[in-house]
């Protein structure tokens, strides 16, 4: 089992397979993608080496991220490789949802269990302004298709400064009869967007207090769950999740590690440049990679340093998929 010096065990791998994305979200890639080409990213065989090494050390959940992972032509194959790796029990992905309506059933058949879709507004004009794409209708259709295909659907919403009670009420009305988990995420500072963060960040703590006052109750976390605090209400089919990275003791329950699309291991979303795994990946050296992972994990810090404005090497969230 992968365990650090703070007693935390790591069941959950976030695996980025590309940095590319064709949306232009204000808080991530407002000028569009201008990063490395596709040949800079992990090959399918290298991905298999990563998966086998982590699974052999107790990892049971893998989230495939980007950028936008579905931009890879071999994405369905990557889902299948992940789902068929011994020890991996749950396969998730994070997506902007632009291809979900056409691909949900195909991805489910390949072994996908869960999909997280980014929707920062249910107003079509505001959605287009935030993402640079007038595709809210297609994304919402994709969510319906994903649920019908049997996928566990979560919707991610980044809380920006214009996030108000009216917008919250609209989202709550949307999940009244829709069996999805709606997760509100505090905006996190990244290296290229300090000014945007200073202007747009707002705490999610008032939202949590409001939910509790309205009869929402906490859910028990799964062992391989991500960082969200989840809540349910008997009058709603949907659930609410809150990801509050600036809250006290946020990192105490950390159970996830990250491998970037370039093959670097990141012990934290906001750590420094990352630790290259390429010598092991080139040689398909699973045992050597496992020994290396166990060795470097002891240096994982107890917490991130976002409160001090230290964002590490994360220039934008597309680098590591959040």
RODO-2510 file (C-alpha; in nm, 4 decimals, decimal comma):
residues 322
     n   res          X          Y          Z
     1     x     0,0000     0,0000     0,0000
     2     x     0,1217     0,3499    -0,0842
     3     x     0,1449     0,5483     0,2389
     4     x     0,3210     0,8708     0,3335
     5     x     0,4872     0,9776     0,6563
     6     x     0,1645     1,1392     0,7757
     7     x    -0,0285     0,8100     0,7794
     8     x    -0,2293     0,8859     0,4649
     9     x    -0,2920     0,5973     0,2248
    10     x    -0,3369     0,6512    -0,1481
    11     x    -0,6103     0,4540    -0,3214
    12     x    -0,6792     0,7099    -0,5926
    13     x    -0,4762     0,8062    -0,9014
    14     x    -0,5560     1,1072    -1,1170
    15     x    -0,3995     1,0284    -1,4546
    16     x    -0,3738     1,3061    -1,7113
    17     x    -0,3426     1,1838    -2,0710
    18     x    -0,3290     1,5219    -2,2496
    19     x    -0,2931     1,8905    -2,1683
    20     x    -0,4907     1,9939    -2,4768
    21     x    -0,8444     2,1322    -2,4531
    22     x    -1,0723     2,2952    -2,7094
    23     x    -1,2635     2,5043    -2,4532
    24     x    -1,1310     2,8406    -2,3299
    25     x    -1,2505     2,8622    -1,9704
    26     x    -1,1723     3,1940    -1,8018
    27     x    -1,0029     3,0324    -1,5009
    28     x    -0,7969     2,7794    -1,6988
    29     x    -0,7157     2,8502    -2,0661
    30     x    -0,8728     3,1895    -2,1469
    31     x    -0,6494     3,2306    -2,4538
    32     x    -0,6974     2,8740    -2,5745
    33     x    -0,4536     2,5852    -2,5625
    34     x    -0,0952     2,6756    -2,6536
    35     x     0,0925     2,3871    -2,4926
    36     x     0,2944     2,0859    -2,6105
    37     x     0,1943     1,8662    -2,9049
    38     x     0,0335     1,5236    -2,8715
    39     x     0,3628     1,3363    -2,9113
    40     x     0,4768     1,4825    -2,5782
    41     x     0,2130     1,2893    -2,3857
    42     x     0,2056     0,9375    -2,2433
    43     x     0,1638     0,6544    -2,4930
    44     x    -0,0900     0,3801    -2,4314
    45     x     0,1857     0,1365    -2,3337
    46     x     0,3318     0,3874    -2,0872
    47     x    -0,0147     0,4390    -1,9430
    48     x    -0,0437     0,0641    -1,8912
    49     x     0,2872     0,0635    -1,7005
    50     x     0,1658     0,3441    -1,4748
    51     x    -0,1624     0,1667    -1,4091
    52     x    -0,0028    -0,1696    -1,3323
    53     x     0,2476    -0,0143    -1,0921
    54     x    -0,0101     0,1851    -0,8995
    55     x    -0,2669    -0,0964    -0,8914
    56     x    -0,0040    -0,3312    -0,7517
    57     x     0,0418    -0,0878    -0,4633
    58     x    -0,3245    -0,0672    -0,3685
    59     x    -0,4672     0,1937    -0,6040
    60     x    -0,8289     0,0985    -0,6738
    61     x    -0,9680     0,4122    -0,8422
    62     x    -0,8342     0,5940    -1,1471
    63     x    -0,9633     0,9231    -1,2814
    64     x    -0,8620     0,9948    -1,6410
    65     x    -0,8179     1,3678    -1,6911
    66     x    -0,6688     1,6227    -1,9258
    67     x    -0,6957     1,8886    -2,0556
    68     x    -0,9878     1,7276    -2,2314
    69     x    -0,9144     1,3516    -2,2361
    70     x    -1,1657     1,2715    -2,5103
    71     x    -0,9524     1,4661    -2,7605
    72     x    -0,7230     1,1642    -2,7757
    73     x    -0,8180     0,9324    -3,0605
    74     x    -0,7353     0,6287    -2,8475
    75     x    -0,9408     0,7464    -2,5486
    76     x    -1,1891     0,4571    -2,5565
    77     x    -0,8958     0,2135    -2,5668
    78     x    -0,7403     0,3882    -2,2662
    79     x    -1,0649     0,3442    -2,0707
    80     x    -1,0609    -0,0258    -2,1568
    81     x    -0,6952    -0,0672    -2,0572
    82     x    -0,7661     0,1045    -1,7253
    83     x    -1,0798    -0,0962    -1,6476
    84     x    -0,9039    -0,4249    -1,7274
    85     x    -0,5983    -0,3596    -1,5110
    86     x    -0,6124    -0,6041    -1,2167
    87     x    -0,6842    -0,4167    -0,8948
    88     x    -0,8590    -0,1195    -1,0545
    89     x    -1,2200    -0,1277    -0,9365
    90     x    -1,3483     0,2133    -1,0436
    91     x    -1,2750     0,4211    -1,3557
    92     x    -1,3785     0,7857    -1,3744
    93     x    -1,3128     1,0718    -1,6115
    94     x    -1,3345     1,4501    -1,6037
    95     x    -1,4602     1,6218    -1,9197
    96     x    -1,6119     1,9428    -2,0489
    97     x    -1,8887     1,7195    -2,1828
    98     x    -1,8798     1,8308    -2,5442
    99     x    -1,8570     1,4731    -2,6755
   100     x    -2,0564     1,3001    -2,4052
   101     x    -2,3886     1,2864    -2,5905
   102     x    -2,2315     1,0833    -2,8726
   103     x    -1,9869     0,8752    -2,6685
   104     x    -2,1473     0,7981    -2,3297
   105     x    -2,2632     0,4453    -2,4160
   106     x    -1,9377     0,3599    -2,5908
   107     x    -1,7336     0,4714    -2,2915
   108     x    -1,9613     0,2864    -2,0503
   109     x    -1,9185    -0,0325    -2,2547
   110     x    -1,5408     0,0144    -2,2427
   111     x    -1,5473     0,0153    -1,8613
   112     x    -1,6130     0,3724    -1,7502
   113     x    -1,8029     0,3981    -1,4188
   114     x    -1,8207     0,7695    -1,3467
   115     x    -1,8069     1,0965    -1,5377
   116     x    -1,7488     1,4439    -1,3959
   117     x    -1,8684     1,7236    -1,6230
   118     x    -1,7737     2,0885    -1,5846
   119     x    -2,0736     2,3249    -1,6004
   120     x    -2,0189     2,6665    -1,4468
   121     x    -2,3585     2,8114    -1,5379
   122     x    -2,6990     2,6911    -1,6535
   123     x    -2,7536     3,0175    -1,8406
   124     x    -2,6483     2,9602    -2,2050
   125     x    -2,5014     3,3096    -2,2497
   126     x    -2,3094     3,2967    -1,9246
   127     x    -2,1877     2,9439    -2,0034
   128     x    -2,0567     3,0644    -2,3403
   129     x    -1,8883     3,3640    -2,1771
   130     x    -1,7101     3,1446    -1,9205
   131     x    -1,6069     2,8602    -2,1527
   132     x    -1,5680     3,0297    -2,4895
   133     x    -1,8075     2,7718    -2,6358
   134     x    -2,1826     2,8038    -2,6958
   135     x    -2,2452     2,4372    -2,6178
   136     x    -2,4537     2,4217    -2,3015
   137     x    -2,7385     2,2434    -2,4814
   138     x    -2,5039     1,9705    -2,6094
   139     x    -2,3383     1,9290    -2,2674
   140     x    -2,6731     1,8944    -2,0886
   141     x    -2,7840     1,6362    -2,3476
   142     x    -2,4606     1,4503    -2,2776
   143     x    -2,5363     1,4399    -1,9066
   144     x    -2,8791     1,2900    -1,9748
   145     x    -2,7263     1,0300    -2,2080
   146     x    -2,4589     0,9439    -1,9523
   147     x    -2,7165     0,8879    -1,6786
   148     x    -2,9283     0,6750    -1,9145
   149     x    -2,6185     0,4702    -2,0007
   150     x    -2,5739     0,3868    -1,6320
   151     x    -2,2813     0,6163    -1,5540
   152     x    -2,2495     0,7838    -1,2154
   153     x    -2,2683     1,1537    -1,3077
   154     x    -2,1167     1,4430    -1,1157
   155     x    -2,1245     1,8061    -1,2276
   156     x    -1,8446     2,0437    -1,1310
   157     x    -1,9122     2,4155    -1,0894
   158     x    -1,6361     2,6614    -1,0066
   159     x    -1,7639     2,9384    -0,7828
   160     x    -1,6652     3,2743    -0,9286
   161     x    -1,7435     3,6198    -0,7911
   162     x    -2,0760     3,6370    -0,9761
   163     x    -2,1889     3,3159    -0,8042
   164     x    -2,4922     3,4384    -0,6124
   165     x    -2,8098     3,3093    -0,4501
   166     x    -2,9982     3,3277    -0,7815
   167     x    -2,7443     3,1031    -0,9518
   168     x    -2,7391     2,8637    -0,6559
   169     x    -3,1194     2,8418    -0,6593
   170     x    -3,1176     2,7657    -1,0316
   171     x    -2,8710     2,4815    -0,9818
   172     x    -3,0712     2,3401    -0,6916
   173     x    -3,3874     2,3461    -0,8998
   174     x    -3,2025     2,1560    -1,1719
   175     x    -3,1063     1,8660    -0,9386
   176     x    -3,4489     1,8474    -0,7729
   177     x    -3,5460     1,5572    -1,0010
   178     x    -3,2074     1,4735    -1,1564
   179     x    -2,9932     1,1984    -0,9977
   180     x    -2,6575     1,3727    -1,0277
   181     x    -2,4106     1,5084    -0,7734
   182     x    -2,3547     1,8820    -0,8143
   183     x    -2,0182     1,9913    -0,6761
   184     x    -1,9314     2,3511    -0,6016
   185     x    -1,5560     2,4132    -0,6162
   186     x    -1,3683     2,7076    -0,4726
   187     x    -1,1519     2,8790    -0,7318
   188     x    -0,7875     2,7860    -0,6744
   189     x    -0,4965     3,0129    -0,7554
   190     x    -0,2638     2,9006    -1,0359
   191     x     0,0601     3,0509    -1,1606
   192     x    -0,0757     3,2258    -1,4704
   193     x    -0,3976     3,3593    -1,3169
   194     x    -0,3103     3,5404    -0,9923
   195     x    -0,4997     3,8562    -1,0915
   196     x    -0,8071     3,6590    -1,1967
   197     x    -0,7978     3,4678    -0,8678
   198     x    -0,7721     3,7844    -0,6597
   199     x    -1,0714     3,9301    -0,8406
   200     x    -1,2908     3,6205    -0,8606
   201     x    -1,2241     3,4000    -0,5563
   202     x    -1,4942     3,3549    -0,2966
   203     x    -1,5168     3,1121    -0,0057
   204     x    -1,7537     2,8173    -0,0231
   205     x    -1,8030     2,8111     0,3544
   206     x    -2,1182     3,0295     0,3411
   207     x    -2,2694     2,7838     0,0924
   208     x    -2,2001     2,4961     0,3320
   209     x    -2,3600     2,6821     0,6211
   210     x    -2,6654     2,7648     0,4079
   211     x    -2,7080     2,4008     0,2977
   212     x    -2,6970     2,2764     0,6564
   213     x    -2,9536     2,5371     0,7558
   214     x    -3,1838     2,4127     0,4767
   215     x    -3,1837     2,0506     0,5920
   216     x    -2,8987     1,9084     0,3825
   217     x    -2,7089     1,6373     0,5737
   218     x    -2,3532     1,5038     0,5258
   219     x    -2,2908     1,1722     0,3494
   220     x    -2,0281     0,9206     0,4644
   221     x    -1,7216     0,9328     0,2377
   222     x    -1,6118     0,6368     0,0279
   223     x    -1,2583     0,5140     0,0968
   224     x    -1,1542     0,6096    -0,2558
   225     x    -1,3588     0,9298    -0,2680
   226     x    -1,2118     1,2583    -0,3778
   227     x    -1,1913     1,5733    -0,1650
   228     x    -1,5587     1,6725    -0,1841
   229     x    -1,7781     1,6963     0,1235
   230     x    -2,1115     1,5565     0,0008
   231     x    -2,4628     1,6288     0,1260
   232     x    -2,8094     1,4881     0,0587
   233     x    -3,1648     1,6121     0,1124
   234     x    -3,4750     1,3867     0,1252
   235     x    -3,6600     1,6190    -0,1145
   236     x    -3,3926     1,6052    -0,3859
   237     x    -3,2851     1,3247    -0,6186
   238     x    -2,9522     1,4971    -0,6685
   239     x    -2,6759     1,5523    -0,4133
   240     x    -2,4461     1,8445    -0,3378
   241     x    -2,0677     1,8315    -0,3019
   242     x    -1,8337     2,1043    -0,1805
   243     x    -1,4617     2,1202    -0,2550
   244     x    -1,3088     2,3801    -0,0246
   245     x    -0,9292     2,3743    -0,0678
   246     x    -0,8805     2,6786     0,1552
   247     x    -1,0681     2,5250     0,4471
   248     x    -0,8951     2,4094     0,7646
   249     x    -0,7462     2,0576     0,7499
   250     x    -0,8407     2,0139     0,3813
   251     x    -0,5315     1,8005     0,3168
   252     x    -0,5755     1,5624     0,6114
   253     x    -0,7951     1,3284     0,4065
   254     x    -0,5771     1,3363     0,0940
   255     x    -0,5826     0,9942    -0,0744
   256     x    -0,4773     1,0779    -0,4309
   257     x    -0,1647     1,1153    -0,6358
   258     x    -0,1266     1,2638    -0,9828
   259     x     0,0616     1,1624    -1,2946
   260     x     0,0771     1,4337    -1,5585
   261     x     0,0449     1,3760    -1,9315
   262     x     0,4226     1,4208    -1,9694
   263     x     0,4911     1,1330    -1,7308
   264     x     0,5760     1,3364    -1,4218
   265     x     0,4524     1,2356    -1,0780
   266     x     0,3011     1,5179    -0,8716
   267     x     0,2647     1,4482    -0,5017
   268     x     0,0291     1,7463    -0,4799
   269     x    -0,1659     1,9513    -0,7342
   270     x     0,0409     2,2482    -0,6180
   271     x     0,3811     2,0837    -0,5772
   272     x     0,6891     2,1857    -0,7722
   273     x     0,7937     2,0688    -1,1189
   274     x     0,7086     1,7034    -1,0670
   275     x     0,9210     1,3897    -1,0550
   276     x     0,9863     1,2181    -1,3851
   277     x     0,8784     0,8557    -1,4217
   278     x     1,0048     0,8276    -1,7779
   279     x     1,3090     0,6014    -1,7094
   280     x     1,0713     0,3349    -1,5747
   281     x     0,8033     0,3928    -1,8359
   282     x     1,0424     0,3582    -2,1294
   283     x     1,1585     0,0209    -1,9990
   284     x     0,8146    -0,0984    -1,8812
   285     x     0,9832    -0,1434    -1,5414
   286     x     0,6817    -0,1909    -1,3163
   287     x     0,8768    -0,3162    -1,0157
   288     x     1,1313    -0,0363    -1,0405
   289     x     0,8531     0,2199    -1,0664
   290     x     0,6832     0,0777    -0,7586
   291     x     1,0042     0,0998    -0,5585
   292     x     1,0520     0,4586    -0,6741
   293     x     0,6958     0,5549    -0,5799
   294     x     0,7385     0,4152    -0,2302
   295     x     1,0677     0,5982    -0,1926
   296     x     0,9523     0,9450    -0,2992
   297     x     0,6164     0,9355    -0,1224
   298     x     0,7861     0,9939     0,2126
   299     x     0,8601     1,3496     0,0950
   300     x     0,4928     1,4393     0,0444
   301     x     0,4156     1,7413     0,2602
   302     x     0,1346     1,7521     0,5133
   303     x    -0,0476     2,0312     0,3285
   304     x    -0,0439     2,2542     0,0251
   305     x     0,0690     2,6150     0,0616
   306     x    -0,2108     2,7909    -0,1231
   307     x    -0,2794     3,0102     0,1771
   308     x     0,0671     3,1607     0,1290
   309     x     0,0045     3,2093    -0,2436
   310     x     0,2435     2,9278    -0,3386
   311     x     0,1035     2,7479    -0,6450
   312     x     0,4070     2,5379    -0,7321
   313     x     0,4477     2,4455    -1,0980
   314     x     0,0758     2,4531    -1,1801
   315     x     0,0458     2,7334    -1,4366
   316     x    -0,3115     2,6375    -1,5231
   317     x    -0,5433     2,3503    -1,4290
   318     x    -0,5295     2,1881    -1,7740
   319     x    -0,1747     2,0793    -1,6908
   320     x    -0,2971     1,8260    -1,4345
   321     x    -0,6735     1,8098    -1,4710
   322     x    -0,7398     1,9665    -1,1311
***
